[in-house]
């Protein structure tokens, strides 16, 4: 059976679009208003979702340049060993510097989010 180039190209484009569709649909599923009281909405590049304590935050949050050095002025407790404070939207996250797992979430008024 002989397949023409346009038909082959069309089939390839359809297959490629179907393989990406689940990711696009997932990105539209979650909205900031759906975050629970103990969650924070984080938008990082094309990743947008609610995060809780124990979740892995986006990797850049473990970079030194994002660490909050003035955490005392922001009414935050000292970060745990091998952790740092970062700001994500209108919240502060204490993240583990090795795996970027969220240890604590605080609001900008200095209250821990439980």
Secondary structure, DSSP 8 states (H G I E B T S, - for coil): ----HHHHHHHHHHHHHHHHHHHHHHHHH--GGG--TT-EEEEETTEEEEE-TTSB--GGGGSGGGS-TTTTTTT-----TTEEEEEETTEEEEEETTT-BEEEEEETTS-B--
